[in-house]
Amino acid sequence: MVTAQDIHRYIEEQLPCTFIEVRGEDGQHFEAVIVSERFRGLSMIAQHQMVYKALGERMKAEIHALSMQTFTPEVWALRQSHN
C-alpha cells in the first residue's frame, strides 16, 4: 500500500520542489500541495501534468486519486503572507 510519504518521495525524486506536503490516510486518496520553480509560466493544467509525469505509472497502478494544488514559489509566498 502506498503512503503519503511514498508519494512525497516519488515527486521529489523527479521534480525539484521548494515545498511538498502530501496527506492521505486510506492509502488510495491523497491531497498534495507542491511548490516548484519549474511551474513558472505554466498553466495549472500543465503544472498538474508535470506532477503526473513525475509519478509516472504509479498514477495508474498505486495511486487511486490525487488532488493537488500547485504553486510557484512567488505565489506560494504571497499566499502564506495572507494566512
C-alpha positions in Angstrom: 0.0 0.0 0.0 1.4 3.4 -1.0 1.7 6.1 1.7 1.7 9.9 1.7 5.5 9.7 2.4 5.9 7.5 -0.7 4.2 10.0 -2.9 6.2 12.8 -1.4 9.4 10.9 -2.3 8.2 10.0 -5.8 7.5 13.6 -6.6 10.7 14.9 -5.0 12.9 12.4 -6.9 11.6 13.7 -10.3 10.6 17.3 -9.7 12.7 19.9 -7.9 10.4 21.4 -5.3 10.8 24.1 -2.6 7.9 22.7 -0.6 5.8 19.5 -0.7 3.0 18.4 1.6 1.1 15.2 0.9 -1.8 13.9 3.1 -3.8 10.8 2.9 -4.9 8.2 5.4 -6.6 5.4 3.4 -3.8 4.5 1.0 -5.8 5.4 -2.1 -6.9 9.0 -1.9 -4.3 11.8 -1.4 -4.1 15.5 -1.3 -0.9 17.4 -2.1 0.5 21.0 -2.1 3.5 21.3 -4.4 5.7 24.3 -4.9 8.3 24.4 -7.7 10.1 26.9 -9.7 9.5 24.6 -12.7 5.8 25.7 -12.6 6.7 29.3 -13.5 5.0 30.4 -16.7 2.9 27.2 -16.9 -0.9 26.9 -16.7 -2.4 24.9 -13.8 -3.1 22.1 -16.2 0.5 22.0 -17.4 1.7 22.1 -13.7 -0.5 19.1 -12.8 0.6 17.2 -15.9 4.2 17.8 -14.8 3.4 16.2 -11.4 1.6 13.3 -13.1 4.6 12.8 -15.3 6.8 12.7 -12.2 4.6 10.0 -10.7 4.6 8.0 -14.0 3.0 4.6 -14.0 2.3 4.9 -10.2 -0.8 7.0 -11.0 -2.3 4.1 -12.9 -1.2 1.3 -10.5 -0.6 2.5 -7.0 -2.4 5.8 -6.6 -6.2 5.8 -6.9 -6.7 9.6 -6.6 -4.5 12.6 -6.1 -6.0 16.1 -5.5 -3.3 18.7 -5.8 -2.6 22.4 -5.5 0.5 23.6 -7.4 2.2 27.0 -6.9 5.3 28.8 -8.0 7.5 30.0 -5.0 6.3 33.6 -5.5 2.6 32.7 -5.5 3.2 30.4 -2.5 5.0 33.1 -0.6 2.2 35.6 -1.3 -0.4 33.1 -0.2 1.5 32.4 3.0 1.7 36.1 3.8 -2.1 36.3 3.7 -2.7 33.5 6.1 
